[in-house]
Amino acid sequence: MASSAPKRTGVCEEQIVVQGYLHCVLPVKISTKNKRFFHFILQTSRDKYTKGIVFAAEKHGRYQQEAANHTPLILGNVQRSNVGAGLLIKHASTLEVLESLGFDYKEPSDSSTFTVAQVAGLKHKQKVGKIQAKVVWLQDCSSTATVYGKELERKDCHVADQTGKIRLSLWGGLIGQVAQGVSYVLTDLAVRKWGGLYLTSTKDTTIRVSEEEVLVPESVVRLRLEVEQQEEVEQQEVEQEEVEQEEVEQQEVEQEVEQEIKKEMLTTVRGPVYGVQLAAQRQCSSCYRRQLAFNLKAKNHRCEACGLLQKVGSYVQAANGTVMVNKGDVKLTLTLTSTVLMTYLSQNNLQELLADVQLVEEHFLEVGVFVIQYNANNVVVVVTTGNV
């Protein structure tokens, strides 16, 4: 008797077709499993929106274009998870243009707005797009902290809404933009968890007075003095921990820079090139990443890195490889990167040689004397022609 096939476990997914307008197509990211993906929002009716994720990075350019054009669309071969009801787009999914839909394009309202309770569930360094809250306590005096060798002014306050209260650290010019008892709309904040969760301003933070007063429970308004004093002590301890952590990170960066400087100590060799091997390549005109599979006979090509679709002729011709020179009695094989090679050809008005990479190779053999500087890894950093 044949055994029946095992049942598939896990999240059940159904194939569906959905219609709507694309919004908020985010940049391509790489998962921990090295898979490239991006997120989007689909407007499926006048006031209904659903989130989606695309595991087919080559679709990114098309999705961005249709979102910018407010194009009515129909998406086929889409999967919807029974858990969370999010949309899942894969390589087999389709995207077609419709003449119209039964509703108009409308930007999602407050899609990035958080409550204090929602912020409490975020992780360290996560972004908070927007929060509407009232300042229920404001520190009397500001303090200073040394970050990356700079003295920065900082002042703390407590902001609250109907869901709770949280500490907010304001830096620099934002300090004078708030007053106790006033409701504000704050954007582009970030979460920190040094010694406890709190919010901090960033270089992009904006603050404006809210048109509507934020209602706060009486229990939050009545802040006891002893609690505030304890929080202020904790805040100073947290601040010291942050400064110490920043100093440790700065020392690590300085050590890495010092190692890089040692690695980049250059050696100069002067003489003819007696051997050269180059390989032609095409680079994206937008992100300048090398294309591994490039068909010169095709009309268009989508960048394998950023996903931008371009005409084949728009891609930059380049080459890289190795050159062989003598340094005294020692034969050296040096790596010639496309950046260094393109710089040399451009400075000598020789870009047309890239039409045939062998012409570039013959040029290196026929010129005569070169002055080549290379680092400890035998990578060429500068190449110029020179006279004996």
C-alpha positions as CSV (number, residue, x, y, z in Angstrom):
1,M,0.0,0.0,0.0
2,A,1.5,3.3,-1.1
3,S,2.0,5.8,1.6
4,S,0.3,9.2,1.2
5,A,2.4,12.3,0.7
6,P,3.2,14.2,3.8
7,K,1.1,17.2,4.5
8,R,2.8,20.6,4.1
9,T,3.2,22.4,7.4
10,G,3.7,26.0,8.2
11,V,2.0,29.1,6.9
12,C,-0.6,28.3,4.2
13,E,-0.6,30.6,1.2
14,E,-3.2,31.2,-1.5
15,Q,-2.7,32.5,-5.0
16,I,-4.7,35.6,-5.7
17,V,-5.1,38.5,-8.1
18,V,-5.2,42.1,-6.7
19,Q,-5.8,45.5,-8.2
20,G,-4.7,48.9,-7.0
21,Y,-2.1,51.6,-6.9
22,L,1.5,51.2,-5.7
23,H,2.8,53.4,-2.9
24,C,6.0,53.7,-0.8
25,V,8.3,51.4,-2.9
26,L,11.3,51.1,-0.6
27,P,15.0,50.5,-1.7
28,V,16.2,46.9,-2.3
29,K,17.7,45.2,0.8
30,I,19.6,42.0,1.4
31,S,18.3,39.5,4.0
32,T,20.4,37.4,6.4
33,K,20.1,34.5,3.9
34,N,21.5,36.8,1.1
35,K,18.2,37.2,-0.7
36,R,17.4,40.6,-2.2
37,F,14.0,42.0,-1.5
38,F,12.0,45.3,-1.2
39,H,8.7,46.4,0.5
40,F,5.8,48.3,-0.9
41,I,2.2,49.4,-0.1
42,L,-0.7,48.6,-2.3
43,Q,-3.9,50.8,-2.2
44,T,-6.7,48.3,-2.9
45,S,-9.7,50.6,-2.4
46,R,-10.4,54.3,-1.7
47,D,-9.2,54.0,2.0
48,K,-7.7,50.5,2.3
49,Y,-4.0,49.7,2.1
50,T,-2.0,46.5,2.4
51,K,1.7,45.9,2.8
52,G,3.7,43.7,0.5
53,I,7.2,42.3,0.0
54,V,8.9,41.4,-3.3
55,F,11.5,38.6,-3.5
56,A,12.3,39.5,-7.1
57,A,14.7,42.5,-7.1
58,E,14.6,42.8,-10.8
59,K,11.1,44.2,-10.5
60,H,12.2,47.1,-8.4
61,G,12.6,49.6,-11.2
62,R,9.2,48.8,-12.7
63,Y,7.5,49.1,-9.3
64,Q,9.1,52.5,-8.6
65,Q,8.1,53.8,-12.0
66,E,4.4,52.7,-11.7
67,A,4.2,54.1,-8.2
68,A,5.6,57.5,-9.4
69,N,3.1,57.5,-12.3
70,H,0.1,56.7,-10.1
71,T,-0.7,53.9,-12.5
72,P,-3.8,51.7,-12.0
73,L,-2.5,48.1,-11.9
74,I,-3.4,44.4,-11.7
75,L,-1.0,42.0,-9.9
76,G,-1.3,38.3,-10.8
77,N,0.2,35.2,-9.2
78,V,0.3,36.9,-5.9
79,Q,0.4,35.0,-2.6
80,R,-1.4,36.1,0.5
81,S,-0.3,34.6,3.8
82,N,-3.1,33.3,6.1
83,V,-1.1,34.8,8.9
84,G,-0.9,38.6,8.7
85,A,-2.6,38.8,5.2
86,G,0.5,40.4,3.6
87,L,1.2,40.2,-0.1
88,L,4.1,38.1,-1.3
89,I,5.5,38.8,-4.8
90,K,7.9,36.3,-6.5
91,H,9.5,36.0,-9.9
92,A,6.4,34.4,-11.4
93,S,4.1,37.2,-10.2
94,T,2.8,39.5,-13.0
95,L,2.2,43.3,-13.2
96,E,-0.1,44.7,-15.8
97,V,-1.5,48.2,-16.4
98,L,-5.3,48.9,-16.3
99,E,-7.2,51.7,-18.0
100,S,-8.8,52.7,-14.7
101,L,-10.0,51.5,-11.3
102,G,-13.2,52.2,-9.4
103,F,-11.4,54.6,-7.0
104,D,-8.7,57.3,-7.3
105,Y,-5.1,57.3,-6.2
106,K,-4.7,58.5,-2.6
107,E,-1.6,58.7,-0.5
108,P,-1.7,56.6,2.7
109,S,-2.5,58.8,5.6
110,D,-0.1,58.7,8.6
111,S,1.3,55.3,7.6
112,S,4.4,56.1,9.6
113,T,2.8,57.5,12.7
114,F,3.5,55.8,16.0
115,T,1.9,55.9,19.4
116,V,4.1,55.8,22.5
117,A,2.9,52.2,23.1
118,Q,4.0,51.2,19.6
119,V,7.5,52.8,20.1
120,A,7.9,50.7,23.3
121,G,7.9,47.6,21.0
122,L,10.6,48.8,18.7
123,K,14.3,47.7,18.7
124,H,17.5,49.7,19.3
125,K,18.2,52.2,16.5
126,Q,14.9,51.6,14.7
127,K,13.4,54.8,13.1
128,V,10.2,56.5,14.2
129,G,8.7,58.3,11.2
130,K,6.2,60.5,13.1
131,I,4.8,60.7,16.6
132,Q,2.1,63.1,18.0
133,A,2.5,63.8,21.7
134,K,2.5,66.3,24.5
135,V,5.5,67.5,26.5
136,V,4.5,66.7,30.1
137,W,8.0,67.3,31.6
138,L,11.0,69.4,30.5
139,Q,14.4,69.3,32.0
140,D,15.3,72.6,33.6
141,C,18.9,72.8,32.3
142,S,20.6,71.3,29.4
143,S,23.8,69.2,29.6
144,T,26.7,68.6,27.3
145,A,28.2,65.4,26.1
146,T,31.4,64.7,24.1
147,V,30.6,62.6,21.0
148,Y,33.3,61.9,18.5
149,G,35.4,64.6,20.1
150,K,32.7,67.3,19.8
151,E,30.8,69.0,22.6
152,L,27.1,68.6,22.0
153,E,24.2,70.2,24.0
154,R,21.5,67.9,25.1
155,K,18.2,68.3,26.9
156,D,15.6,65.7,28.0
157,C,11.9,65.8,28.2
158,H,9.0,63.4,28.6
159,V,6.4,63.2,25.9
160,A,3.1,61.4,26.3
161,D,-0.2,60.4,24.5
162,Q,-3.2,58.3,25.5
163,T,-1.1,55.1,25.4
164,G,1.8,56.1,27.7
165,K,4.9,58.2,28.3
166,I,8.5,58.0,27.1
167,R,11.7,60.0,27.5
168,L,12.9,62.1,24.5
169,S,16.5,63.4,24.2
170,L,16.7,66.6,22.1
171,W,20.1,67.7,20.7
172,G,21.5,71.1,19.5
173,G,19.1,73.5,17.9
174,L,16.0,71.4,18.7
175,I,16.3,72.1,22.4
176,G,14.6,75.5,22.2
177,Q,11.7,74.3,20.1
178,V,9.6,72.7,22.8
179,A,7.8,73.9,25.9
180,Q,6.1,72.0,28.7
181,G,2.4,71.4,28.3
182,V,2.4,71.9,24.5
183,S,1.4,69.2,22.0
184,Y,3.7,68.6,19.0
185,V,4.2,66.6,15.9
186,L,7.7,65.2,15.8
187,T,9.2,63.4,12.8
188,D,12.3,61.3,12.0
189,L,13.2,60.2,15.6
190,A,15.2,57.1,16.6
191,V,15.0,54.5,19.3
192,R,17.8,54.0,21.8
193,K,18.1,51.3,24.5
194,W,21.1,52.4,26.6
195,G,20.0,51.5,30.1
196,G,16.3,51.6,29.1
197,L,14.2,52.5,26.0
198,Y,13.9,56.1,25.0
199,L,13.7,58.3,21.9
200,T,16.3,60.6,20.5
201,S,16.3,63.3,17.9
202,T,18.3,62.9,14.7
203,K,19.8,65.3,12.1
204,D,16.5,65.0,10.1
205,T,14.1,65.6,13.0
206,T,11.5,68.3,12.6
207,I,9.2,69.7,15.4
208,R,5.9,71.6,14.8
209,V,3.1,72.5,17.1
210,S,0.1,70.1,16.7
211,E,-3.1,71.6,15.5
212,E,-5.0,69.3,17.9
213,E,-4.1,69.0,21.6
214,V,-3.0,65.5,22.6
215,L,-5.1,64.2,25.5
216,V,-3.0,62.5,28.2
217,P,-4.3,60.5,31.1
218,E,-4.2,62.2,34.5
219,S,-2.0,59.5,35.9
220,V,0.7,60.4,33.4
221,V,0.4,64.2,34.0
222,R,0.9,63.8,37.7
223,L,4.6,63.0,37.7
224,R,6.0,62.6,41.1
225,L,9.2,64.5,41.9
226,E,11.0,61.6,43.4
227,V,10.4,59.5,40.2
228,E,11.8,62.4,38.1
229,Q,14.9,62.7,40.2
230,Q,15.5,59.0,40.0
231,E,15.1,59.1,36.2
232,E,17.5,62.0,36.0
233,V,20.1,60.1,37.8
234,E,19.5,57.1,35.5
235,Q,19.7,59.4,32.5
236,Q,23.1,60.7,33.6
237,E,24.4,57.2,34.0
238,V,23.0,56.3,30.6
239,E,24.6,59.3,29.1
240,Q,28.0,58.4,30.5
241,E,27.6,54.8,29.2
242,E,26.8,56.2,25.7
243,V,29.9,58.5,25.8
244,E,32.1,55.6,26.9
245,Q,30.6,53.4,24.1
246,E,31.1,56.1,21.5
247,E,34.8,56.5,22.6
248,V,35.3,52.7,22.3
249,E,33.8,52.7,18.8
250,Q,35.9,55.7,17.9
251,Q,39.1,54.0,19.0
252,E,38.1,50.9,17.0
253,V,37.6,53.1,13.9
254,E,40.9,54.8,14.4
255,Q,42.7,51.4,14.7
256,E,41.0,50.3,11.4
257,V,42.1,53.5,9.7
258,E,45.6,53.0,11.0
259,Q,45.7,49.5,9.5
260,E,44.3,50.8,6.2
261,I,47.0,53.5,6.1
262,K,49.7,50.8,6.6
263,K,48.1,48.7,3.9
264,E,48.1,51.7,1.6
265,M,51.8,52.6,2.0
266,L,52.9,52.7,-1.6
267,T,55.9,51.4,-3.5
268,T,57.0,52.8,-6.8
269,V,58.4,50.9,-9.8
270,R,59.7,52.5,-13.0
271,G,60.1,50.6,-16.2
272,P,58.4,48.9,-19.1
273,V,55.4,46.5,-18.9
274,Y,56.5,43.1,-20.3
275,G,53.2,41.3,-19.8
276,V,49.5,42.3,-19.5
277,Q,46.2,40.5,-19.3
278,L,42.9,42.4,-19.3
279,A,39.3,41.4,-19.3
280,A,36.5,43.6,-20.7
281,Q,33.4,44.4,-18.6
282,R,30.4,46.6,-18.5
283,Q,29.4,48.7,-15.6
284,C,26.1,50.2,-14.7
285,S,26.0,54.0,-15.4
286,S,24.0,54.5,-12.1
287,C,25.7,52.3,-9.4
288,Y,28.9,51.5,-11.4
289,R,28.6,47.8,-10.4
290,R,30.1,45.2,-12.8
291,Q,27.6,43.2,-14.9
292,L,28.4,39.4,-14.9
293,A,25.9,38.5,-17.7
294,F,25.8,41.1,-20.4
295,N,24.4,40.6,-23.9
296,L,25.7,43.1,-26.4
297,K,23.1,42.1,-28.9
298,A,20.2,42.9,-26.6
299,K,18.4,46.2,-26.8
300,N,18.1,46.8,-23.0
301,H,19.7,45.4,-19.9
302,R,18.6,45.5,-16.3
303,C,21.4,46.2,-13.8
304,E,22.2,43.1,-11.7
305,A,22.9,45.2,-8.7
306,C,20.4,48.2,-8.5
307,G,17.8,46.8,-10.9
308,L,17.7,49.9,-13.2
309,L,16.7,49.0,-16.8
310,Q,18.8,50.8,-19.3
311,K,19.8,50.7,-22.9
312,V,22.8,48.5,-23.6
313,G,24.7,51.5,-24.9
314,S,24.3,53.4,-21.6
315,Y,26.5,50.9,-19.8
316,V,30.1,52.0,-19.2
317,Q,32.9,50.2,-20.9
318,A,35.7,49.1,-18.6
319,A,38.4,46.5,-18.1
320,N,40.6,45.1,-15.3
321,G,43.3,42.5,-15.0
322,T,47.0,42.3,-14.3
323,V,50.3,43.8,-15.5
324,M,53.8,42.3,-15.1
325,V,56.9,44.5,-14.5
326,N,60.4,44.1,-13.2
327,K,61.6,45.6,-9.9
328,G,65.3,44.9,-10.0
329,D,65.7,41.2,-10.4
330,V,62.2,40.5,-9.1
331,K,59.3,39.9,-11.4
332,L,56.1,41.5,-10.1
333,T,52.5,40.7,-11.1
334,L,50.3,43.6,-10.1
335,T,46.5,43.9,-10.1
336,L,45.1,46.6,-12.2
337,T,41.6,47.6,-11.2
338,S,39.0,49.1,-13.6
339,T,39.0,52.4,-11.6
340,V,42.8,52.9,-12.0
341,L,42.7,51.8,-15.6
342,M,39.8,54.1,-16.5
343,T,41.6,57.0,-14.8
344,Y,44.7,56.4,-16.8
345,L,42.9,56.1,-20.2
346,S,40.8,59.2,-19.4
347,Q,43.8,61.3,-18.5
348,N,45.5,60.3,-21.8
349,N,42.4,60.5,-24.0
350,L,42.6,56.8,-24.8
351,Q,39.0,55.7,-23.9
352,E,38.3,54.7,-27.5
353,L,40.8,51.8,-27.0
354,L,38.2,50.0,-24.9
355,A,36.3,49.1,-28.1
356,D,38.8,46.2,-28.2
357,V,40.5,45.3,-25.0
358,Q,43.5,43.9,-26.9
359,L,44.2,47.4,-28.1
360,V,44.6,48.5,-24.5
361,E,46.9,45.5,-23.9
362,E,49.1,46.4,-26.9
363,H,49.2,50.0,-25.7
364,F,50.8,48.9,-22.4
365,L,53.4,46.8,-24.2
366,E,54.3,49.5,-26.7
367,V,54.4,52.7,-24.7
368,G,57.8,52.0,-23.1
369,V,58.3,53.4,-19.6
370,F,55.6,53.5,-16.9
371,V,55.7,54.8,-13.4
372,I,53.5,52.5,-11.3
373,Q,52.7,52.9,-7.6
374,Y,51.2,49.9,-5.8
375,N,50.3,49.0,-2.2
376,A,51.2,46.1,0.1
377,N,48.6,43.9,-1.6
378,N,50.3,44.4,-5.0
379,V,47.3,46.4,-6.2
380,V,48.1,49.3,-8.5
381,V,47.0,52.7,-7.1
382,V,48.5,55.1,-9.7
383,V,49.9,54.5,-13.2
384,T,51.4,57.1,-15.4
385,T,53.8,57.2,-18.4
386,G,57.4,58.3,-17.7
387,N,60.7,58.8,-19.5
388,V,63.9,56.8,-18.8
